[in-house]
Amino acid sequence: MGIRDRTGSLALRDELLEARWSYMDTFRKEMIARGPTLTDDRETPTGSVHIVDLPDLAAARAFAVDEPGYQAGVYRDVMLRRWRNMLGRTMGEFPGGREGGNQYLVMGLGTGPGGDLGVPRDRDELIAYGPLLSDDGGTWLGTAALLRAPDPETARGVLISDAYAHIEVHNRQLGGRPS
């Protein structure tokens, strides 16, 4: 699930932080990765990404609409997509740990037979990686990757650019309660 915050909602987002963490805690077993996307200076949240292993589309929609930020009107929009976990791990199992380096969400949107269907050879800096699929899982819609990289251009390079109509690169950080 990708979320973009509504303009002017930062104070409300901050006010709901504990409620959002508590809500996410109830999905601890299902959570593959989560965390805020950030402005260029990496200081201010602009949205969030949540990758959650849920049984079906109805459960995914319920996860999204029951989230306290959604209920309070923090978000401008929410994008739900089926996603396949090509690394077979969670962000907590990322061998690079929580600290060090810049993290990014790279999302390529496309149509057709699909691109980047295998895991890139250099997977050491990948936190999460996999295709975005239609609700029934039968059609490739793009690829989403969470990774650590020195800069946005390097992060963008995780995807083969000619396979996509559009590629977005967002600053991000690992989510969850601080340790």
C-alpha positions in Angstrom: 0.0 0.0 0.0 1.4 3.4 -1.0 0.0 6.5 0.8 0.5 10.2 -0.1 -0.2 12.7 2.7 -2.7 15.5 2.2 -1.2 19.0 2.1 -1.2 20.5 5.5 -1.8 17.3 7.4 1.6 17.0 9.2 0.4 18.2 12.6 -2.5 15.6 12.5 -0.1 12.9 11.3 2.2 13.7 14.3 -0.7 13.7 16.7 -1.8 10.2 15.5 1.7 8.7 15.6 1.1 6.5 18.7 -2.3 5.4 17.4 -0.7 4.5 14.0 2.1 2.5 15.7 -0.4 0.7 17.9 -2.5 -0.2 14.9 0.5 -1.4 13.0 1.5 -3.5 16.0 -1.6 -5.6 15.5 -0.2 -6.6 12.1 3.3 -7.5 13.4 3.2 -11.0 12.0 1.9 -9.9 8.6 4.1 -6.9 8.2 6.9 -7.3 5.5 8.0 -3.6 5.5 6.7 -0.2 6.4 7.9 3.4 6.8 7.4 7.0 5.8 8.4 8.6 2.6 10.3 11.9 3.1 11.0 15.2 1.5 14.3 15.8 -0.3 15.9 17.0 3.0 14.7 13.7 4.6 13.1 15.7 7.5 9.3 15.8 6.7 7.0 12.8 5.9 5.2 13.0 2.6 3.4 9.6 2.8 4.1 6.0 3.8 4.6 2.6 2.3 3.2 -0.6 4.0 3.8 -4.0 2.6 1.6 -6.5 4.4 1.0 -10.2 3.8 -2.8 -10.3 3.9 -5.1 -13.1 2.7 -7.1 -11.2 0.1 -8.2 -7.8 -1.4 -10.9 -7.3 1.2 -8.4 -7.7 4.0 -6.1 -5.2 2.3 -8.8 -2.7 1.9 -9.9 -3.1 5.6 -6.2 -2.7 6.6 -6.1 0.6 4.7 -9.4 2.1 5.7 -9.2 1.1 9.4 -5.8 2.8 9.8 -6.0 5.8 12.1 -4.4 8.2 9.6 -6.9 7.2 7.0 -9.8 7.6 9.4 -8.7 11.1 10.4 -8.1 12.3 6.8 -4.3 12.6 6.9 -4.0 11.0 3.4 -4.6 12.5 0.0 -4.7 9.1 -1.7 -4.0 5.4 -1.0 -2.8 2.9 -3.7 -3.4 -0.8 -3.0 -1.6 -3.3 -5.1 -1.0 -7.0 -4.9 2.8 -7.5 -4.5 5.0 -10.6 -4.6 7.8 -10.8 -2.1 10.7 -11.9 -4.3 13.3 -11.8 -1.4 11.2 -13.9 0.9 12.0 -11.8 4.0 10.8 -8.8 6.1 12.5 -5.5 6.6 13.6 -6.8 10.1 15.6 -9.5 8.3 17.4 -7.1 6.0 21.1 -7.9 6.6 22.0 -4.2 6.4 20.2 -3.3 9.6 18.3 -0.1 10.4 21.1 2.3 10.4 23.4 3.7 7.7 22.9 4.9 4.2 20.0 6.5 2.5 16.9 4.5 1.9 14.5 4.8 -1.1 11.2 3.5 -2.4 11.5 3.0 -6.1 8.2 2.3 -7.9 8.0 1.6 -11.6 4.6 1.5 -13.2 4.0 -0.1 -16.6 1.9 -2.4 -18.7 2.7 -5.3 -21.0 4.6 -8.5 -20.4 6.5 -7.1 -17.4 10.0 -6.0 -16.6 12.4 -6.8 -13.8 10.6 -10.1 -13.0 13.7 -11.6 -11.4 15.7 -10.3 -8.4 18.6 -8.1 -9.3 22.0 -9.7 -9.0 23.3 -7.2 -6.4 20.7 -7.8 -3.8 22.7 -6.9 -0.7 21.1 -3.4 -0.5 17.6 -4.5 -1.2 15.2 -4.3 1.7 12.1 -5.5 -0.2 11.6 -6.2 -3.9 8.8 -7.6 -6.1 6.3 -7.1 -8.9 3.1 -5.0 -8.5 0.2 -7.1 -9.8 -3.5 -6.7 -10.6 -6.1 -7.6 -7.9 -6.4 -11.1 -9.3 -2.6 -11.5 -9.5 -2.7 -12.2 -13.2 -1.4 -9.0 -14.7 1.9 -7.2 -14.1 1.5 -3.5 -13.3 5.0 -2.6 -12.3 7.7 -3.2 -9.7 8.3 -1.8 -6.2 11.6 -1.9 -4.4 12.8 -0.6 -1.0 16.6 -0.3 -0.9 19.6 1.5 0.5 21.6 3.5 -2.0 24.0 6.4 -2.0 21.7 8.7 -4.0 18.3 8.7 -5.9 19.9 8.1 -9.3 21.6 4.9 -8.0 18.4 3.8 -6.4 16.5 4.4 -9.7 19.0 2.1 -11.4 17.5 -1.0 -9.6 14.8 -1.0 -12.3 15.3 -1.3 -16.1 14.0 2.1 -17.2 12.6 1.1 -20.6 10.2 -1.5 -19.1 8.2 1.3 -17.4 5.9 4.1 -18.4 6.9 6.0 -15.2 9.4 5.5 -12.4 9.1 7.3 -9.0 11.9 7.5 -6.5 11.1 8.6 -2.9 13.3 9.1 0.1 12.2 6.9 2.9 13.2 5.3 6.2 12.3 2.1 8.0 9.1 2.4 10.0 8.0 1.3 13.3 8.6 2.3 16.9 12.2 3.5 17.6 14.2 0.9 19.5 
